[in-house]
Amino acid sequence: MDIKVDHISKAYGEQQVLQDLSCVFPEGKTTCIRGRSGCGKTTLIRLLLRLDVPDKGKIEGVSDRKLSAVFQEDRLCENLSAASNIRLVCTETITDRELEEAYKAVALTE
């Protein structure tokens, strides 16, 4: 199922970031979002990830998907261990053994 963005708008206070944006992200295809600084790329991604909601319009095709992203800036809680940070974003309980296997899979055993 494609992801469909239908006439979304988003503002932060008086700053209109996106206005009446419509587009389709085809399933199984890689899509590049690019533009000048401040044009709304990060806002669009935040809306697609459901970290924020549009002021107007709708986004279809994301509610039943497992979504992930790598952010530009740090998103770790400094007061938590690596394992605790990972557990914050897990939808199900993950065991210490499963965490160890995941660490090994990405060469983070130390």
C-alpha positions in Angstrom: 0.0 0.0 0.0 1.3 3.4 -0.9 1.7 6.2 1.6 -0.6 9.1 0.6 -0.2 12.6 1.8 -3.4 14.5 1.1 -3.5 18.3 1.4 -1.6 18.5 4.7 -0.6 21.8 6.3 1.5 22.3 9.4 2.5 25.5 11.3 4.5 26.1 14.4 2.9 29.2 15.9 2.9 31.9 13.2 5.5 30.0 11.1 3.7 28.1 8.3 6.0 25.2 7.4 3.9 23.1 5.1 0.8 24.3 3.2 -1.6 22.1 1.2 1.1 19.5 0.4 0.0 16.4 -1.5 2.2 13.5 -2.6 2.4 9.8 -2.8 5.3 7.5 -1.6 5.0 4.3 -3.7 5.3 1.1 -1.8 8.6 -0.7 -2.5 10.3 2.4 -3.9 13.0 4.6 -2.5 12.0 8.2 -2.3 14.3 11.1 -1.7 13.1 14.3 0.0 15.3 17.2 -0.6 15.1 21.0 -0.5 16.6 24.1 1.0 17.0 24.5 4.8 13.7 25.3 6.5 11.4 24.2 3.6 9.7 21.5 5.7 11.6 18.3 5.1 12.0 17.4 8.8 8.4 18.4 9.5 7.2 16.1 6.7 9.2 13.2 8.1 7.9 13.9 11.6 4.4 13.8 10.3 5.0 10.6 8.4 6.5 9.0 11.5 3.5 10.1 13.5 5.7 12.1 15.9 3.5 15.1 15.1 0.1 15.6 13.5 -0.9 17.8 10.6 -3.0 20.9 11.3 -5.0 20.1 8.2 -5.2 17.2 5.7 -4.5 13.5 6.3 -1.8 10.9 5.8 -2.9 7.4 4.8 -0.9 4.2 4.7 1.3 4.5 7.7 -1.0 3.4 10.6 -0.3 -0.4 10.2 3.5 0.0 9.4 6.4 -0.4 11.7 8.4 2.8 11.1 11.9 3.8 12.0 14.2 6.7 11.4 17.8 7.8 12.1 17.7 11.4 13.3 20.3 14.1 12.6 20.8 14.9 16.2 21.2 12.8 19.3 18.0 11.2 20.6 19.4 9.2 23.5 18.5 9.7 27.1 21.9 10.3 28.7 20.8 9.1 32.1 19.9 5.6 30.7 22.1 2.7 29.5 22.2 1.7 25.9 19.8 -1.2 26.7 17.3 1.1 28.4 17.4 3.5 25.5 16.6 0.6 23.2 13.8 -0.6 25.4 12.1 2.8 25.3 11.3 2.3 21.6 10.4 -1.4 21.7 6.8 -2.2 21.3 7.2 -5.6 23.0 9.4 -6.8 25.8 12.9 -7.6 24.7 15.1 -9.9 26.7 18.8 -9.3 27.7 19.7 -12.2 25.4 17.9 -10.6 22.5 19.7 -7.3 23.1 23.0 -9.1 23.2 22.2 -10.8 19.8 21.2 -7.4 18.4 24.5 -5.8 19.6 26.5 -8.6 18.0 24.6 -8.2 14.7 25.8 -4.6 14.4 29.2 -5.1 16.0 28.5 -3.3 19.2 29.6 -5.9 21.7 32.0 -3.7 23.7 
